[in-house]
Each structure stands twice: as structure tokens, then as C-alpha cells.
Amino acid sequence: MTPITQMTLTTAIFVGIDIGTSGCRGCAIDIRGQVLAEHHVVLPTLKRRGVEVEQNPQLWWAALTAVLTQLRDRLPHPITAISIDGTSATVLLVDKEGIPLGPALMYNDARASQEAEHIHQVGPRDSGAHGASSSLAKLLWLLKNTDPNGVCHVLHQADWLAGKLTGRFDISDENNCLKLGYDPMARDWPTWVLGLGFDISLLPQVQPPSTPIATLTEHVAKQIGLSPETIIVSGTTDSIAAFLATGAEQVGEAATSLGSTLALKIVSDKPVFSPAYGVYSHRLWDKWLAGGASNSGGAVLLKYFTPSELETMTPHLQPEKSTRLAYYPLVSVGERFPIANPKRAPCLEPRPADDVIFFQGLLESIARIEAEGYQRLQSLGAPYPKTVYTVGGGAKNAAWTHIRQNLMGVQMQKPRHTEAAYGTALLAKRGFLSGKTVKRCKNLEGL
């Protein structure tokens, strides 16, 4: 192994790439985690036809090269390592050269209903491969609807982009592969997946996130203007990257995403699964990340108020004085977590005449669902949070934070960062350090 010297670490730069549904974001950090540069490129709108949602993978590549080029020109030193996250269960087939054999089926494409039913019949209940939008269901659909000549690999969004950089199209990570049927406990492809009747050589070699894959190919290095010694490190899904960005890493540390919906994740010392409640666990090295997502959240607030109205009312909230309003805020019928009831109707009555009181009642009720969510995870075997980091639009509302802290009885912590690209940059750093022998010296301790 090449030793890492103090000079190497001083000049090292780690880049995380987050490919989302609407754009590609890059974040460059130094060895201490300080942000050096960020850049964002917008992606064209997804192509939709009913339950079918597609995108041309070449659009991702164009966005990635644009982001890396912009970062390259703004950084003081060459990029040391790169890692990529992508949307979970976005899948494509490629040939041996990594050329896509058709459009990618996006994470929310739900055309593979018949394939999902077959998986339901043969797969264990706690597998992450269930549902028409799973990677495995999409793979089975693609194999039925693609000319078999030339099909060599099935890849996720992050896998293909890493392959474009390295020339390796046979590698994925444990987080992306969960919905492809990978067993994170056995760390292997289970026999029931291998028995589905397709060529198992299509399946990728699976590595933990942050595992060094290879350096850039000379062609790509020259094309983008990067060093051919740049290391590409295995990535993760977008939601896991966003969790890592918060700084949560110890057992009992949790992150709540207060976006359009309410999503919870907590670091656990053991995996917990409950398909009935949409609860599953991702492997994170020697720990687990357990979570679930409610249909409640910020979308309900926007059903009743505009963003400017919410901003105007927020200073008038009284978080220490409960409204005693017991709502179950949903945009439409159906809930998945912390209760599993597809017929669960919204409860938003009585509505007081004072809009501020109604607004606070909604915030209190969503906070109760959050607390019940963490209680549900605890009942399944995960720890109860000792610290909660908050991301999403709701993180900016100090009164809501106060309400949530009072209800859950835990410390609300400001996240280190809120962008998934930052979390993936941390993976690049981890992969670089794990792949080398660090020469310790006094002022490098604690890095």
C-alpha cells in the first residue's frame, strides 16, 4: 500500500456526486470535511407514460461530466477520490462495453406488476425486493422486453456512472442492491433470487459503500481533464447519502427528513424488518440503518397554506402551549408507517377559526407521528433515538423543532450538512483512507 503522508492529506480533495430526479449535484471537501466547492446541473424532465417513468442514461453522464469539469476548475488541487449516489431502484441493462440497451427504468416506474407478484410468491417477506418498483421486478421486466443478445450487466444509476469512470460495469454496493434481492445479513445473493431463471452472471459483485473500485480510465481522465490516479469509490443510494451528510453515525443517532413526506432513519446495532410497516434495514459496515416513511408531512401543510403564509405564521407559534388538536394529517387516504392501513383516512377536524392554531395543530400532529414512528422502530428491535438530526424544509422551523423535542424527549441536533452529495464525498474520503496506510502524526489525529 502507498503510504499517506501529511502532504498527501493536506492536498487531498474528495468529491461526492448526487444524481437525483431533477439534477446532478457535486460537492468537494478537504480532509477535514470542509466544503471547497459545489456545483449543480439541471436534468431534463423525466419521460412519463402512466406508470412508466424513464430517462436516457446519457443525460446523467453529460450532467456528471459537466459537474466534474466545473469543480475541477474551482479546486486548488487535483481531485483525489470520487463517490456517487443515485436514486434507489433506478435500473438499466448494458452490454459488455457498458453501453445502455435502452432507457433506464426510474425509481418510481411501476410497470413490473406481474414480475412483482412472482417475487411475492417466492421471496421471503423481509426482502427489500418486493413491489413493482423494486430493482428485481424491473430486472425481470427488462429481460422479458429486451433483445437478449448483448445483455451483459444489470446496473443501478450510481453503478453505471462509476462504470463509465472506471470501465468496471460489474460492481455495485450493498445499499443499492437491497431492492435487487441481495441479502445484507448473509452478504450474498440468496438462492431464491438465483432460482428465478435468469443468467446470474448479470448480477453485480456487491461491495460495502466506500470500497475503492479502480482509478479513472485514461480516456475519461483526458476527456474530463482529471488525473488518471483519481480513485473511484463505491457509492450508495441518495437517501443513505443524505443520512451520512447529517453526521449521524453512532448507534441511537437518528435523522428525520421533514419534506413532502416524513421519513425516519436510525443507526442500529442489529437489523430490523417489517414489510407490513415498510420497515427495512440497510447495512452500514458493522452497523445497520433502520427506517420507515409516513405519508404525512409537509405536503399536508401546503394543501392548506402557501409557503409565504407558513412563513408569516411561524413567528406566532407557541410551542410551549399545546393546541390539544389530535389530527392525523394526510393528503389522501392511506398510511404505511408507523401504522399500516391503506384505508386510513385523513383526520383534520375540527379546524379552528385561527389559522395559526390550525397550523400549530398540524405541526404537533406530524410530530406525534414522528414520535410514534421511532417507537415503532424501537418495538421492532432498534434503539430509541438519543439524538435526532433534521433535514428537509421543516428543519428551518425552530418552533416545530421545539415541539418535536418536547414530544420525543430527545436532543434535536443541527446536521453537519443537508446535501446528499456531501454524504457521498464522505464516502470518497473513507474509501481513500481505507485503501491506504495512513502515516499518523500529531496534527493528523482525529481526521
Order of alpha helices (4+ residues) and beta strands (2+ residues): beta-alpha-beta-beta-beta-beta-beta-alpha-beta-beta-beta-alpha-alpha-beta-alpha-beta-alpha-beta-beta-alpha-beta-alpha-beta-beta-beta-beta-alpha-alpha-alpha-beta-alpha-beta-alpha-beta
